[in-house]
Amino acid sequence: MAAISNITKEIDICIRDNATKVQDQEEYMRRYNALVAIYENIRKAIEEVENERFERIVKKDRIEEFIKVLKRRDVLLDEFDGELWNMVIGAVKVYSGGKMVFVFKDGMEMIM
């Protein structure tokens, strides 16, 4: 976050200098645009990290909920359990020839 704060200060200084000092406007625009491009790159990188963090939190919550459901069971599973199925499987794709692809909710796929 310090990087975005620093570049924001540099942009402010650039704008202030343009407003208070005589300078070549083409040079000012080159400098300003370069600083804004750096700012945008930093902002996008921060946004990507925040999105990844959010996805990991959601995944962690799903895993914790799945573990809670398993712990509530007294015995090992010996028959189909619809609740567990719905917690784990997002979709099943069935192809001609009997090929099946199980798509888990975390995005992983398993071909059968």
Backbone as CSV, one residue per row, in Angstrom:
resi,resn,N_x,N_y,N_z,CA_x,CA_y,CA_z,C_x,C_y,C_z
1,MET,0.817,-1.201,0.000,0.000,0.000,0.000,0.859,1.262,0.000
2,ALA,2.089,1.128,0.472,2.989,2.287,0.478,3.286,2.728,-0.950
3,ALA,3.368,1.761,-1.869,3.680,2.088,-3.254,2.593,2.969,-3.864
4,ILE,1.343,2.649,-3.596,0.249,3.442,-4.164,0.201,4.824,-3.520
5,SER,0.521,4.887,-2.242,0.570,6.178,-1.555,1.683,7.049,-2.139
6,ASN,2.843,6.453,-2.382,3.969,7.193,-2.947,3.664,7.713,-4.349
7,ILE,3.079,6.873,-5.191,2.796,7.297,-6.564,1.701,8.359,-6.574
8,THR,0.742,8.256,-5.653,-0.300,9.276,-5.545,0.315,10.629,-5.176
9,LYS,1.273,10.612,-4.258,1.973,11.848,-3.883,2.730,12.418,-5.074
10,GLU,3.383,11.554,-5.845,4.117,12.018,-7.026,3.178,12.647,-8.052
11,ILE,2.010,12.056,-8.228,1.017,12.627,-9.152,0.569,13.989,-8.638
12,ASP,0.296,14.102,-7.344,-0.101,15.392,-6.762,0.973,16.447,-6.970
13,ILE,2.221,16.080,-6.753,3.339,17.021,-6.943,3.428,17.438,-8.407
14,CYS,3.264,16.485,-9.294,3.306,16.772,-10.727,2.227,17.787,-11.100
15,ILE,1.016,17.580,-10.616,-0.103,18.488,-10.905,0.160,19.858,-10.284
16,ARG,0.623,19.848,-9.032,0.900,21.122,-8.342,1.994,21.907,-9.072
17,ASP,3.051,21.215,-9.487,4.128,21.879,-10.225,3.607,22.482,-11.520
18,ASN,2.732,21.776,-12.192,2.179,22.292,-13.445,1.330,23.536,-13.198
19,ALA,0.658,23.565,-12.062,-0.206,24.707,-11.757,0.584,25.919,-11.277
20,THR,1.781,25.705,-10.723,2.522,26.810,-10.109,3.803,27.193,-10.836
21,LYS,4.264,26.381,-11.758,5.526,26.644,-12.451,5.316,26.613,-13.956
22,VAL,6.066,27.433,-14.635,6.039,27.407,-16.092,6.844,26.188,-16.536
23,GLN,6.198,25.364,-17.365,6.902,24.180,-17.865,6.330,23.748,-19.199
24,ASP,7.107,22.978,-19.919,6.701,22.435,-21.211,5.517,21.495,-20.984
25,GLN,4.387,21.790,-21.596,3.172,21.003,-21.373,3.266,19.596,-21.950
26,GLU,4.013,19.440,-23.020,4.193,18.088,-23.568,4.996,17.234,-22.587
27,GLU,6.028,17.818,-22.002,6.830,17.100,-21.010,5.974,16.783,-19.774
28,TYR,5.167,17.749,-19.361,4.272,17.535,-18.216,3.327,16.363,-18.495
29,MET,2.714,16.362,-19.668,1.758,15.298,-20.005,2.454,13.934,-20.072
30,ARG,3.688,13.880,-20.598,4.424,12.619,-20.629,4.670,12.117,-19.208
31,ARG,5.114,13.024,-18.348,5.397,12.649,-16.955,4.113,12.231,-16.244
32,TYR,3.071,13.034,-16.406,1.786,12.749,-15.759,1.240,11.397,-16.223
33,ASN,1.222,11.168,-17.529,0.688,9.911,-18.073,1.510,8.708,-17.606
34,ALA,2.820,8.883,-17.514,3.673,7.795,-17.022,3.337,7.473,-15.564
35,LEU,3.152,8.513,-14.751,2.804,8.302,-13.336,1.431,7.643,-13.202
36,VAL,0.477,8.080,-14.009,-0.872,7.488,-13.963,-0.819,6.023,-14.397
37,ALA,0.005,5.704,-15.391,0.141,4.308,-15.833,0.716,3.449,-14.705
38,ILE,1.705,3.970,-13.998,2.274,3.238,-12.855,1.202,3.039,-11.790
39,TYR,0.446,4.084,-11.504,-0.637,4.006,-10.512,-1.637,2.914,-10.902
40,GLU,-2.051,2.909,-12.152,-3.035,1.921,-12.618,-2.491,0.498,-12.507
41,ASN,-1.220,0.311,-12.830,-0.618,-1.024,-12.704,-0.602,-1.488,-11.251
42,ILE,-0.250,-0.584,-10.346,-0.238,-0.924,-8.921,-1.655,-1.227,-8.439
43,ARG,-2.608,-0.402,-8.854,-4.008,-0.600,-8.449,-4.532,-1.950,-8.936
44,LYS,-4.218,-2.303,-10.185,-4.660,-3.593,-10.735,-4.021,-4.752,-9.975
45,ALA,-2.743,-4.622,-9.649,-2.056,-5.683,-8.903,-2.691,-5.864,-7.526
46,ILE,-3.003,-4.762,-6.860,-3.662,-4.825,-5.543,-5.032,-5.476,-5.679
47,GLU,-5.775,-5.105,-6.695,-7.105,-5.676,-6.922,-7.028,-7.183,-7.164
48,GLU,-6.044,-7.621,-7.940,-5.875,-9.051,-8.198,-5.549,-9.812,-6.912
49,VAL,-4.689,-9.245,-6.089,-4.332,-9.889,-4.815,-5.554,-9.951,-3.904
50,GLU,-6.327,-8.870,-3.855,-7.532,-8.865,-3.016,-8.545,-9.887,-3.501
51,ASN,-8.715,-10.007,-4.820,-9.644,-11.005,-5.372,-9.181,-12.424,-5.039
52,GLU,-7.879,-12.667,-5.177,-7.335,-13.988,-4.843,-7.537,-14.289,-3.361
53,ARG,-7.316,-13.304,-2.527,-7.507,-13.469,-1.079,-8.963,-13.815,-0.776
54,PHE,-9.891,-13.098,-1.410,-11.313,-13.365,-1.204,-11.668,-14.790,-1.636
55,GLU,-11.154,-15.216,-2.798,-11.426,-16.574,-3.288,-10.898,-17.622,-2.312
56,ARG,-9.735,-17.366,-1.733,-9.173,-18.309,-0.766,-10.018,-18.362,0.508
57,ILE,-10.527,-17.229,0.937,-11.384,-17.200,2.127,-12.650,-18.006,1.870
58,VAL,-13.249,-17.816,0.700,-14.463,-18.568,0.348,-14.161,-20.058,0.308
59,LYS,-13.032,-20.421,-0.289,-12.653,-21.838,-0.375,-12.433,-22.416,1.025
60,LYS,-11.756,-21.652,1.882,-11.513,-22.088,3.267,-12.838,-22.305,3.992
61,ASP,-13.781,-21.383,3.819,-15.091,-21.518,4.466,-15.817,-22.769,3.986
62,ARG,-15.731,-23.053,2.687,-16.377,-24.263,2.145,-15.751,-25.525,2.735
63,ILE,-14.437,-25.535,2.815,-13.738,-26.702,3.375,-14.116,-26.884,4.839
64,GLU,-14.147,-25.795,5.599,-14.526,-25.886,7.014,-15.950,-26.408,7.167
65,GLU,-16.855,-25.954,6.325,-18.241,-26.431,6.392,-18.301,-27.919,6.044
66,PHE,-17.547,-28.335,5.047,-17.500,-29.740,4.659,-16.975,-30.590,5.815
67,ILE,-15.926,-30.123,6.472,-15.362,-30.849,7.618,-16.386,-30.941,8.748
68,LYS,-17.132,-29.883,8.998,-18.170,-29.912,10.041,-19.219,-30.974,9.727
69,VAL,-19.625,-31.040,8.465,-20.625,-32.043,8.070,-20.068,-33.447,8.292
70,LEU,-18.812,-33.664,7.921,-18.211,-34.989,8.119,-18.092,-35.332,9.602
71,LYS,-17.759,-34.361,10.432,-17.600,-34.620,11.865,-18.942,-34.943,12.539
72,ARG,-20.033,-34.463,11.976,-21.347,-34.762,12.559,-21.751,-36.219,12.339
73,ARG,-21.092,-36.876,11.426,-21.396,-38.276,11.129,-20.706,-39.166,12.168
74,ASP,-21.399,-40.161,12.623,-20.837,-41.085,13.611,-20.067,-42.232,12.965
75,VAL,-20.422,-42.551,11.733,-19.810,-43.700,11.066,-19.313,-43.289,9.687
76,LEU,-18.492,-44.159,9.099,-18.045,-43.925,7.735,-19.226,-44.079,6.780
77,LEU,-19.139,-43.395,5.673,-20.206,-43.487,4.676,-20.171,-44.848,3.995
78,ASP,-21.333,-45.450,3.884,-21.405,-46.705,3.152,-22.512,-46.657,2.105
79,GLU,-23.086,-45.466,1.928,-24.098,-45.276,0.902,-24.056,-43.834,0.432
80,PHE,-24.737,-43.562,-0.662,-24.756,-42.224,-1.252,-25.309,-41.214,-0.253
81,ASP,-24.664,-40.051,-0.190,-25.120,-38.971,0.686,-25.302,-37.719,-0.167
82,GLY,-26.538,-37.356,-0.406,-26.866,-36.206,-1.251,-26.317,-34.890,-0.731
83,GLU,-26.312,-34.710,0.587,-25.794,-33.468,1.173,-24.310,-33.302,0.859
84,LEU,-23.540,-34.366,1.061,-22.109,-34.298,0.761,-21.875,-34.107,-0.739
85,TRP,-22.652,-34.809,-1.538,-22.535,-34.676,-2.992,-22.725,-33.214,-3.401
86,ASN,-23.785,-32.593,-2.904,-24.075,-31.203,-3.264,-23.030,-30.224,-2.742
87,MET,-22.356,-30.576,-1.656,-21.326,-29.702,-1.117,-20.040,-29.767,-1.940
88,VAL,-19.804,-30.891,-2.610,-18.530,-31.124,-3.271,-18.602,-30.986,-4.792
89,ILE,-19.656,-31.502,-5.396,-19.752,-31.569,-6.849,-20.558,-30.395,-7.384
90,GLY,-19.952,-29.695,-8.355,-20.645,-28.584,-8.998,-21.440,-29.042,-10.202
91,ALA,-20.880,-29.997,-10.961,-21.553,-30.494,-12.161,-20.929,-31.821,-12.574
92,VAL,-21.694,-32.570,-13.343,-21.191,-33.800,-13.956,-21.502,-33.694,-15.439
93,LYS,-20.462,-33.816,-16.255,-20.632,-33.779,-17.707,-20.551,-35.211,-18.219
94,VAL,-21.564,-35.621,-18.972,-21.614,-36.983,-19.507,-21.503,-36.891,-21.025
95,TYR,-20.556,-37.656,-21.586,-20.298,-37.638,-23.017,-20.661,-38.985,-23.618
96,SER,-20.846,-38.994,-24.923,-21.119,-40.266,-25.598,-19.913,-41.180,-25.403
97,GLY,-20.171,-42.445,-25.356,-19.103,-43.408,-25.107,-18.879,-43.667,-23.636
98,GLY,-19.671,-43.013,-22.775,-19.585,-43.283,-21.346,-18.612,-42.412,-20.570
99,LYS,-17.907,-41.525,-21.245,-16.970,-40.641,-20.528,-17.759,-39.675,-19.647
100,MET,-17.269,-39.521,-18.415,-17.897,-38.593,-17.472,-16.819,-37.691,-16.871
101,VAL,-17.162,-36.434,-16.699,-16.251,-35.486,-16.067,-16.974,-34.900,-14.859
102,PHE,-16.386,-35.126,-13.685,-16.925,-34.566,-12.451,-16.235,-33.230,-12.215
103,VAL,-17.034,-32.165,-12.109,-16.499,-30.823,-11.876,-16.778,-30.481,-10.415
104,PHE,-15.705,-30.384,-9.641,-15.844,-30.060,-8.227,-16.080,-28.568,-8.062
105,LYS,-16.626,-28.188,-6.945,-16.955,-26.781,-6.710,-15.725,-25.887,-6.644
106,ASP,-14.553,-26.479,-6.393,-13.329,-25.669,-6.379,-12.720,-25.526,-7.772
107,GLY,-13.406,-26.090,-8.802,-12.944,-25.962,-10.176,-12.169,-27.172,-10.682
108,MET,-11.722,-28.038,-9.778,-10.983,-29.224,-10.186,-11.917,-30.158,-10.964
109,GLU,-11.353,-30.855,-11.949,-12.131,-31.812,-12.729,-11.502,-33.186,-12.657
110,MET,-12.361,-34.203,-12.640,-11.878,-35.581,-12.624,-12.622,-36.335,-13.731
111,ILE,-11.833,-36.950,-14.625,-12.402,-37.679,-15.749,-12.536,-39.148,-15.386
112,MET,-13.697,-39.703,-15.670,-13.947,-41.116,-15.390,-14.280,-41.818,-16.689
